[in-house]
Amino acid sequence: MQKLIRATALVFAAGALLAGGCASTTITNVWRDPSYTGAPFRNVLVMGVSEETGNRRIFEDEFVAKLKNAGVTAIPSYKFIPQDGQADRATLDAAIVKASAQGVLVTRLLRVDRITQYSPGYIWAVPAVGHYRDFYGYYSSMWVQYSPPQRRDYEIVVLETNLWRAEKGELVWSGMTENFAPSDVRRATREFADVIIKALGEQKLI
């Protein structure tokens, strides 16, 4: 199982939330093992691979809570693997056994895309309505307004989530997601978990 789970940092990049203050999570790619015909996973070990203890625990706790609301028994991996960084195989195997996990749900960061958008400046003028009595009336009513070009920088966080079959260490489902880099890790994790849980439910994996 160790070779399947690499210690890649799960980083929720800080930044301004876009789209009205919400982080919008979208699944961009999904794969499912077509040969898997087993029962849905009812006991899952949730693992957020991270170099930051705080973010990892928030992520795992929020995801576990969402899974429990969906009727799945779930346990955060930090209860059995408290240290940060890569765990050895013996530690991973022991965690799976202690959790009585049928599946291991692992989320890791793939990349952060930094995107810049430009909007051009523009000029407009609103003359007074009606006839001008003299030049001075025209002059005072015809002021040009100017909006300068604007630049907007933002980040897209790309995450990979894999569901492994604990018994054999086989990959059953994999999904790639994109979302605006959030400033509120808890809220972003709840939204992210809802999207992943829905996708797994549609595949009858939970």
NUTOR-147957 format. One record per residue (C-alpha): x, y, z. Coordinates in steps of 0.2 Angstrom, whole numbers. Layout:
// residues N
<atom <X Y Z>>
...
This chain:
// residues 206
<atom <0 0 0>>
<atom <15 12 3>>
<atom <20 12 -15>>
<atom <2 18 -19>>
<atom <1 33 -7>>
<atom <15 46 -9>>
<atom <18 60 3>>
<atom <13 75 -8>>
<atom <8 91 1>>
<atom <-11 94 1>>
<atom <-11 113 1>>
<atom <-26 124 1>>
<atom <-19 140 -6>>
<atom <-24 156 2>>
<atom <-33 169 -9>>
<atom <-48 179 -12>>
<atom <-64 168 -16>>
<atom <-71 172 -32>>
<atom <-89 170 -39>>
<atom <-98 179 -26>>
<atom <-87 172 -12>>
<atom <-89 154 -15>>
<atom <-76 141 -20>>
<atom <-83 131 -34>>
<atom <-77 113 -35>>
<atom <-79 104 -52>>
<atom <-74 86 -57>>
<atom <-64 87 -73>>
<atom <-59 68 -75>>
<atom <-66 52 -68>>
<atom <-60 34 -69>>
<atom <-68 18 -62>>
<atom <-61 1 -62>>
<atom <-74 -8 -74>>
<atom <-69 -25 -66>>
<atom <-75 -20 -48>>
<atom <-91 -28 -45>>
<atom <-90 -29 -26>>
<atom <-102 -21 -13>>
<atom <-101 -2 -9>>
<atom <-88 3 4>>
<atom <-96 5 21>>
<atom <-80 8 31>>
<atom <-68 20 24>>
<atom <-51 28 31>>
<atom <-50 46 25>>
<atom <-32 52 21>>
<atom <-28 70 17>>
<atom <-9 70 12>>
<atom <-2 85 19>>
<atom <14 93 26>>
<atom <3 105 37>>
<atom <-5 96 52>>
<atom <-19 109 54>>
<atom <-25 108 37>>
<atom <-24 89 36>>
<atom <-34 87 52>>
<atom <-47 100 46>>
<atom <-48 91 29>>
<atom <-50 74 37>>
<atom <-62 79 50>>
<atom <-74 88 38>>
<atom <-73 74 25>>
<atom <-77 61 38>>
<atom <-92 71 45>>
<atom <-99 72 27>>
<atom <-97 53 24>>
<atom <-105 49 41>>
<atom <-120 60 35>>
<atom <-121 49 20>>
<atom <-122 33 30>>
<atom <-104 28 28>>
<atom <-93 24 43>>
<atom <-77 34 41>>
<atom <-62 38 52>>
<atom <-48 51 49>>
<atom <-31 44 46>>
<atom <-22 56 59>>
<atom <-30 45 73>>
<atom <-18 31 68>>
<atom <-4 41 58>>
<atom <-2 57 68>>
<atom <15 62 61>>
<atom <17 72 45>>
<atom <27 67 30>>
<atom <27 49 22>>
<atom <23 34 33>>
<atom <31 17 31>>
<atom <21 2 25>>
<atom <20 -5 42>>
<atom <12 11 49>>
<atom <-1 11 34>>
<atom <-5 -7 36>>
<atom <-8 -5 55>>
<atom <-19 10 52>>
<atom <-30 1 40>>
<atom <-32 -14 52>>
<atom <-36 -3 67>>
<atom <-49 6 57>>
<atom <-56 -10 50>>
<atom <-56 -1 33>>
<atom <-63 -8 18>>
<atom <-57 7 8>>
<atom <-44 20 9>>
<atom <-49 37 2>>
<atom <-34 48 -2>>
<atom <-33 66 -8>>
<atom <-18 74 -14>>
<atom <-13 90 -23>>
<atom <-8 89 -41>>
<atom <-4 107 -45>>
<atom <-9 125 -43>>
<atom <-13 134 -59>>
<atom <-10 153 -58>>
<atom <-21 162 -70>>
<atom <-21 180 -75>>
<atom <-36 189 -84>>
<atom <-35 206 -91>>
<atom <-50 217 -95>>
<atom <-47 232 -107>>
<atom <-50 250 -101>>
<atom <-64 260 -109>>
<atom <-70 278 -111>>
<atom <-88 285 -111>>
<atom <-96 301 -111>>
<atom <-114 306 -106>>
<atom <-120 323 -114>>
<atom <-134 332 -106>>
<atom <-151 329 -113>>
<atom <-158 343 -124>>
<atom <-151 358 -133>>
<atom <-136 368 -127>>
<atom <-139 387 -124>>
<atom <-121 391 -126>>
<atom <-104 384 -127>>
<atom <-101 384 -108>>
<atom <-117 374 -106>>
<atom <-111 361 -118>>
<atom <-93 361 -110>>
<atom <-99 358 -92>>
<atom <-111 344 -98>>
<atom <-98 334 -108>>
<atom <-86 326 -97>>
<atom <-77 310 -102>>
<atom <-76 296 -90>>
<atom <-62 283 -90>>
<atom <-60 266 -83>>
<atom <-42 259 -83>>
<atom <-38 242 -89>>
<atom <-39 229 -75>>
<atom <-29 214 -70>>
<atom <-36 199 -60>>
<atom <-24 186 -53>>
<atom <-31 170 -46>>
<atom <-27 152 -42>>
<atom <-35 135 -47>>
<atom <-31 121 -36>>
<atom <-31 104 -44>>
<atom <-33 89 -33>>
<atom <-33 70 -36>>
<atom <-44 59 -25>>
<atom <-42 40 -26>>
<atom <-52 26 -18>>
<atom <-42 11 -14>>
<atom <-48 -6 -10>>
<atom <-39 -9 7>>
<atom <-39 -28 6>>
<atom <-29 -29 -10>>
<atom <-22 -12 -12>>
<atom <-31 -10 -29>>
<atom <-37 7 -36>>
<atom <-56 7 -38>>
<atom <-60 25 -42>>
<atom <-50 41 -46>>
<atom <-56 58 -49>>
<atom <-48 75 -53>>
<atom <-56 91 -47>>
<atom <-53 109 -49>>
<atom <-58 124 -38>>
<atom <-54 142 -34>>
<atom <-40 143 -21>>
<atom <-51 146 -5>>
<atom <-47 156 11>>
<atom <-59 145 21>>
<atom <-52 128 22>>
<atom <-67 121 32>>
<atom <-80 127 20>>
<atom <-70 122 5>>
<atom <-68 105 12>>
<atom <-87 103 15>>
<atom <-91 108 -3>>
<atom <-77 97 -10>>
<atom <-83 82 0>>
<atom <-101 84 -6>>
<atom <-94 83 -24>>
<atom <-84 68 -21>>
<atom <-97 59 -11>>
<atom <-110 62 -24>>
<atom <-98 55 -38>>
<atom <-95 39 -28>>
<atom <-113 37 -24>>
<atom <-117 38 -42>>
<atom <-105 24 -45>>
<atom <-112 14 -31>>
<atom <-96 13 -22>>
<atom <-102 20 -6>>
